[in-house]
Amino acid sequence: MKQIKVGVVGCGGICKATYMENMVNKFKVIDVVGCADLIDSRAQFMADKYGIKKMTVDEMMNDPEIEVIVNLTYPESHFEISSTAMKHGKHVYCEKMMAPTFEEAKELARLAEENGVMFTTAPDTFLGSWEQSARKHLDDGIIGKPVTIHAQVTSHYEPETPFFDLEPKYFFFPLHYGGGFPFDLGGYYIHQMINMLGSVKRVSGFGGNLNPVRKYTNPKHPKYGETFEVNTPTTLLAALEFENGVLGTFHISSDSFSSRSFVITGTDGTLTLGDPNSFSSEIKVTRRGVAPTLEKIVPGQAPTTVSANGEVKVDNDIQKLGEACAAQTVTLPIYHGYSSSSRGIGLADMCYALINGRRPRCHYDIGLHAIEVIHAIEESCKTGKTYEMTTRCDRPAAIRPSALTESGQEATLDD
């Protein structure tokens, strides 16, 4: 089969933890040619482990065989690497988010169109098993007409280790420009909301950076007691109005204790979603009649009425009415593959899009719309006004359900 040759820029934590293994061994359509990193030892490690070529960024950009640049650098470098690749006629797949600011993201979108290249962005977890199955259940009408969506995720990001920011491997990008919690984890929730419901129309928001000046708190840290600045939003709370009329809330904070909730309410029930940072999660529905009632009506245990002459009568109709009105919660079946860690599935889908001449599911307009949602919340925080979105995106095509083995699931992307 045809393979797409790619070059990887950025061999740090996310590359080492999951991306490179999946690109080389999980997806047949991807042919990793080389890798590059500002820290030479990182690139050398990947080259040695996977039998690929260690390259400079310039060598990669000027290699005529390499069709796609995979940008796994830190957020501050996303714009430079992606724009350079596009100007060299390379297609680009970029880690989340596509740029630290909405203005830079718009320029990358413009460059993609100007240079006639395909541009896709992470997160790609919305192509995973529970995410795609949840979409199918929603589209099939399991909760009737969707009315509201509520997303909340909080965590506690404080530099409490003795190594925080001392070396590149200890660089904690979620507390730095372009990598704040709304960008780092918020993108997963926003992309899944778009996957389920489509574009956002209007946004109102509160919050921002609640604690911009912080201290090194570990006595073993060489800068113990000194202060540093967090130059990124850390707590945002927003109201969203989707183009299809669904109303939503989005609450994300790295200043709070850990918690998570993700639900869609509808006219006939409530769909409880999983963790969009994970490919595998349970999804549940609460609604009437969602599960069969197996118990038999037993006289004496069902509701009873007493007649005027003292006769006790079992009222089966009352019991049946009670059963019909009671809401039940069940775990829903998963119809789709990619339940194991599958970061890079968006790149594989992009490669098949190049081969088959179709739109990629992680098209840049989704990433651009997602970053404008964060931008909109921040702007609303500053102005106190509702923000009218200026971008929109097409709801990505669903992946077909399958019963294929894990090694054969890639066939669902070849459409």
N, C-alpha and C positions, 0 to 999 in steps of 0.2 A: 504494500500500500504506500501511497505518497506520504512522506513525512515533511514537516515544516522545520527548517533549521532555525534555532534560536540561540541568542547569546544572553547571558545573565550578568547584570551589573548589580553588585551588592551581595556579598557572601557572608553576611552577619547572621544574627540569631534566627530569624524567620526562614532564611534560606537553608541554614544548617539543620534546623529542627524538622522541617517538613517539605518545603518547596522542592529542593533539589532531588530528594529521594523520589518524590512523586513525578517530577518532570522526566527523570531518567528511567524509572522503572515501572511507573503506574500507567502512563499514557503512551500508547504506541505511536500516536500521531506526532508527538513532540520528539525532535532530535536536537539535544543540547550539544552545541558545537564548542562553546567556550565560556569562560567566566572571568570577571574582572572585579577588583576591589582596591580601594585606596590603601588598605592594609594588605601588603603583599602576601603575608603568611595565610590569611584567610582564603585568598584565591588559590594559593598553592595547595592548601588542604583539600579544597573541593576538586581541583584538577587531579590530584593524586588519588583521591578516593573513588572518583567516578570515571576516570580515564578520559577526561576532556582536556581541552587546551587552556592554559592560563594566558590571558591576553590583556592588553591595555584597552582602555575605553576607545581610544583612537583606532586601534587595530580592529576592534569589533565594529565600529561604525563604518569603516571603510572596507570591510570584508563583503564582497558581492554575494557570497553564498548565504549569509545570515539574513533572514527575512524579518525576524521579530526580535526586538530588544525587550527583555524582561527586567523591569526596573524595580529592584528590591532594596533600594537605598533608603536612608532616613527621609522623613517628609521634607526637610529643608532642601534636599537634593533632587526631589522629584521633578521640579520644573526644568532644571538644567539638563538632566539626563534625558527626559522625555522629549523636550524641545529639540535637543541636539540630534536625537535619533530620527525624529520626524523630518528634520531638515536634510538628513542623509537618506531619506526615502525609506526608512525602516518603519514597519508596523510596531506598535508599542502595547505591552501589557504592564500596568503599573500597580504596585501595592497601594493600599488605602492610605489617606485619601489621595486623589490625583495631584493635589497641590495644597500648600498651607493656606491659601486665600482664594476667595471666589474670583478675584480679578485674574490671578495667575491661571486658574482653572479655565476661565473663558478664553484666555490666550492660547492655551494648549488645544482647546476644542477648535479654535480658528486655524491653528497650525495644521491640525489633522486634516481639516477640509482643504486647506490651501495646498498641502503636499499630497493629497489623494491617498492617505494611508489609513489603516484601520487602527483605532485607539480604543482599548478596553481597560477597565479598572477593577480592582478589588474593592470590597470583599466579594468573593465568589461563593460564599457559603450558602447563599439563597438558591443555589443549584443543587444543594444536598438533599438527602432522603426525606427528612421530616418537613423541610421547607416546601419542597415540590408536592408532597402528599397533602400538606395542609392547604395549599392552593387548590388542589383538585377537590378536596372536600368542600372548600368554600364555594368554588365555582359550581359544584354539583348541588348546592343549595341546602347543605346540612343545617345551617342556622337561619335559613330564609334570606331575607335581604339584610346585608350588613349595615349597621347603624353607626357604631363607634368602634374605635380601636384605642387601646391604652398600652403604652410601653414605658416601663420604668426599670432602670438598672443603676445601682449605686455601688460604690466600693470606697476603700480608704487608701488613698495614695499619699503616703508620707515617706520621705527618705530615711528609713530607720535602720539601714544596714551600714556597716563601716566602710563599704566600698562604693557607695552611691556616687556615680559620675567621675570616679578616679581614673578609669581606663575606658576605652571604647566598649569593651564587653560589659561594662557596668553602666553604660549610658542609658538612662531611663527616659526614653523619648516621650512618654505620655505626660511628663512634666515640663516639656520644652515646646517652643514655638512650632505650631503646625501639628503637634502630636498629642494635644490634650485629650482628656477622656471622651469628650463629645466627638472628636475626630477618630480616636483610637477604637473605641467600642461603639460609639453612636452610629457609625456607618453601617454596622451589621444590622441594627434595628431599622434604620431608615431604608436600606436596600430591601429588607424583607417586607416592610410596609409597602414599598413601591411594587414589589413582586406580587403582593396580595391585592393591592387596591389601585395602583397607578399613581399618577402625578398629584402633587400637593398644589392647591390654589392660593391659600392665604395662611399667614403665620403670625401669631402673637407670642411674645416671649418675655421671660423674666430671668434674672440671674447674671452670670458672667464669671469673673474671677473673684471668688469670695475671700481669698487669702493669698494675695500676690507675693508678699514677703514672708519667707519661711526660714527656719533654722535647721542646720545640721544637728540632729538630736542624739546621735550615737557617740558616746565618749571616745570610742576607738577610731572615729573618723578624724583625719588630720585637720579638718576644718570645723571640728566640734564647736558649737556655740556661735559660729559665724552665720550670716544670713545670705540667702540667695533669692533671686526673683523668678517666679513662675509666670512666664509670658504666654499664657494660653487660657482659654475659658475652662473652668473646672466644674461648674454647676449651672445647668440650664434647665428651665421648665417652660414648656411651650404648649399652646393650643394650635392644632392643625385643622384646616379644612381642605379635604381632598376634592379633586375635580368632579368625582362621582357623587359628591354630597355627603360622604362619610366624614364624621367629625372625630378628632383624635387628640390625645395628650401624649407628650413625649417628655420624660423626666430622666435626666442623666446627671450623675454627680460622682466625683472622686473625692468628695469631702465628707461623705457619709459612710455609715456602716453598710456592709454588703447586703443587698436585697435585689430581687428581680421579679417582675410581673409582666406578662405579655398576653393580652386577650383581645378578641374581637367579639362584640355583642351584635346580635342580629334580631330580627323580628321573631324568630322561632327558637333561638338558643344562644349559647355562648361557646366560643371556640377558644380553648386555652392552648396557647402556642408554646413551643420549646425555646431553647436558647439559640439565637441566631449566630452565635459565635461557634456553634458546634454543628457538625453534620448529622449527628444522631441525638434525637430527643423524643420524648413522648409528646403526643398531642391528644387532647381530650375534648369532648363535647358534653355540654350539659343542656338537656332539652327533654321534652315530654316524649315518651314512647321510643326512646333511642335504644333501649334494651328490652328483650322479651321478659314477661312475667311468667315464671315457671311454677309458682306456687298454685295449688288448687284451692278452690273456695271450700272451706270446711265449715259446716254448720256449727254454730256456737262460737266460732272465732271471727266470723264476719260481723259487720255492724248489724244490730238488731233493733227492731221497733216493738213496742207493746201496744196491743189493741185495747179497745175499751173493755172487752171482756177478760182481759188479762192474758190473752194468747201472745206468746213470744214468736216473732217471725224474723227469720234471717233475711236481710235486705241485700240481695246480691247486686242490685242496681247501684246502691250507695257505694258498695265496695268497688265496683267497676268504675264508677265515676271518680273515686279517690285514686285508683290506679292510673286513670287517664290524665288526671291533673298533676300528678306528682312528677317533678323533674328528676331525671336520672343522669348520672355522669359515667361515661365509659371512655376507655382508651381506644383511640381509633387506629385502624390498620395503616401500615406504611406500604405504599405501592411502588416506591421508587428506590433505585440503587444509590450508591455513594453515601453509606452510613458511616464508613470509617473515615479517618482524616484524609481529606481529598483536596487540600489547597493546591491550586493549579488547574482545577477543573475548568475554571474560566478561560485559562490559556488554551487548554485542549479544545474547548468549544470554539474559541477564536480560530484555532488552526483549521478546524473543520469548516468554519465559516469562510475562510480563505479558499479552501479547496472546493467547496460547494457553491460559492458565490452567494451567500446569504448574509443576513444581519447577525452579528454576534450577540449572544444573550447578555454579556457584560458590556454592552455598548457604552461609549463615554457619556452619552446623554443622561444615563442613569447616575453615573458618578458626578456629573456636573450638577444635576438636579439635587442630589444628596448634599453636596457641599453648599449649595445655595440655601438649603433648609437650615443648616448650621449658621450660615451668614445671616439669614433672615431673622433667626432667633436673637442673635447678637445685636442686629440693627434695631429690632423691636425693643430690646432691653434699653438701648441708648435713647431712642426717640419717644418711647411710650406709645407708638403707633402700630397698627396692624400693617404687616408687610405683604405686598402683592408680589407673588412669585413672577419672575421674568422668564424662567425656563420651564419647559415641560419635557417629559420623556415618554416614549412608548413603553407600555408594559411588556417586559421580556417574554418571548415565546416560552410556553411551558415545555418541560421535558416529558416525553411519553412514559407512562408506567411500564414496568418490565418485571419479569421473573428471572432475569439473567444472573448468572454467577458473577461474583465480584470482578473476576478477570475479564468478563465479557460485557460489563456495563457500559463501556466506552461506545458501544454500537448505538446507544440512544442519542449520542451527540452527533452522529453521522447522518444528519438530516438536511 
